[in-house]
């Protein structure tokens, strides 16, 4: 069994609510404010989390960014996997990084910037501005995947089989307004890699 959720300490996100509909709606209304440049900005938001993971682990991590022909993007890292806790009934609860605001970046003036020069806002920006998104995390204590539409979960946490690895994979299809007129290439993204000193980033197409 786990611990009563009321006792959980908030760090980057508020564990008490799994979805903040008002926040997600605000992001969609003010897309240019939160994701200037559309797709490229969204990719950088996800890679920033992989960089955080590697920094917290005290090592250089690996992160692969795959650009698919259908316009979707997958970002996979080899970190610890998104934090997941067991509630008082023993049910897994994943930190609500996709559907609630990142407290570090919304409780005051911009405190961090991405390599494109824009303020960092967090993963919820990516989810809110994606037609669909799948969030898969592999941890030592279990692995789960979940699907979202416009930032809102459309499935619960689905347990998946272990493969001996840990890490987080986020694949998303940006909404039409966030898609570039021409496909983004790995070459366009490589120039931002130096802005993530704790991960080696590989950009590929599939």
N, C-alpha and C positions, 0 to 999 in steps of 0.2 A: 504493500500500500504506500501511497505517497503522503504529501503534506497538504493541509488545508490551504486552498488558494488565497484565502484572505491574509495569510501570513507571508506570502511571497513578496520579496522586495523587488521593486521596479528598478531597472538599470537603464537600458536604452529604450524600452517600451513598457507600456502599462499592461500588466498581465490580467487585469480585472475585466477587460473587454476584448473580445477577439476580433471585432469589426467596429470601425468608426466610420459610419456612413457619411456623416457630415464632412469629415476630413477628406474622404475619397471624392466626394462631390465637388468640394472646393478645388481640389487638384485638377479635376477635369475642366472646371470652368476657367481656371487660370493656368492653362497648360503652358503658355509661353513664359510665365513667371517661374514656374517650377521646373520646367524641362526645356530651356532654350536650346534650340538645335535639334530637338526631337530625338530620333533614334540614338545618335551618338551619345547624347547626354544620358539616356536611359542605360546604355551599356556601361558607361563610366560609373553610374550609381551602383550597379551590381558588382563590378570589379572592386570598388572601394570596400565592400564588405569582405571580399576575399583577402584584400590587403590587411584589413583589421584583424581577421582571423590569424593570418600568418604572423603579424606583429605580436598578438597576444600569446602565440605559441613560442615566440622567441626564435623563429627560424624563417628561412626563405621558402615561401610556398609556391605552388604551381597553380596556374589558372588558364584554362582554355576557353577562348571565345570562338564559337562556331556560327558563321553566317549561313543560313539556309536559303534555298531558292524560293521558298514560299514567303520570304520576308521575315521569318522568325529568327530569333537569336537564342543560343544556349550559352550560358556562362557556368563553367564547372570548376570547382576548386578542390583541393585536397586537405581542407581544414578539419576541424572537429565535428562539423555538421551543426546546423542551427540548433540552439539550445532547446531541449525538450524535457519537460518535467512530468512527473506523475501526480495527479491530484489525489484528493482524499479517498476516491473510489478506485484508484489504481489506473485511471485512464490517462493516456499520454496527451499532454497539452504543449503545443509548440509555441515558442515566443511569437507573438503576432506581428512579425516584421512587415508582412505584406499589406495588412488591412488596417493598421493603426499608425499614427505618426511616430517618427523617431524623436524621442524627447530631447535628444542632444541638439537637434537642428531646427526645432520649432518653438522653443521656449525663450526666445530672445533674438537679437540680431544674428545674421549669418556667422557661424563660428568656424566653419571649415569650407574649403573650396575644392572642387574637382580640377583635374588637369586642363579642362577647357576654360577655366577661370570663373565658372558659374558656382554659386553656393551649392553645397551638398545638402540634400534634403532627406535621402533615405530610400529604402526599397519600396515603400508604399507609393512613391511617385511612379515607379515602374509598373506596379500592379494596377494602379488606377488608370494608367494610360495604355493599357494592353487589352485587346479584345479577349485574349486568354493568356493564362500563365500557369505553368506547373512548377511547383516548388518541392524538390526532393532533397531530403537530408539523411545522411547516413552517420550514425553515431555508434560508439562502442556498445551502447545499451539498446540499440534498435534502429530501424530505418523506416521512414514514412514518406509518402508523397501526397500532394493535395493540388487540386485544380481551382483556379479562380477565373472569374469573368468580370472585367472592369474593376478589379480589385476586391470583389466580393467572393468568398469561398462558395463553390458550387458542389463540393464534395467534402466529406470529413477527412480526417487523417486516415490514409489507407496504408496498412502495414505492408512492406515489401521485403523480399528475401535478402539475407545478408550476402555480401560478396567479398568480405574481408577488407573493405576499404572504409574510410570515413571521408566526409566532405559534403558540400552543398552544390546542387545543380538547379539553376533557374533557367527555364526556357519560356520565352514570351513572344507574342505577336503584337507589335505596337498598333494602336488604333490608327485609323486612316490619317488623322490629322498629324500624327507624330512620325509618319513614314516619310522618308526622303523621296524626291522625285526620281532620282537615280539610285540604284543599289549602292550601299556603302561597301567599300572593299577593305580587306585586311590592311592594305597599305595606308589607307586613310586613318586607321585606328592605331597603327603601330607608333605613331608619333606621341601618343598619350601614355605609352607604357612606362616611360621613365618617371611619370608622376606617381607610380605605385611602387615604392622602393622595397616592399617586403614580399612581393610576388613576381615570379617570372611569368609574363603573360604571352600566350601564343594565340595568334589570330589566324583562323583558317576558314575556308568555305566548304560547304558540303552539298 
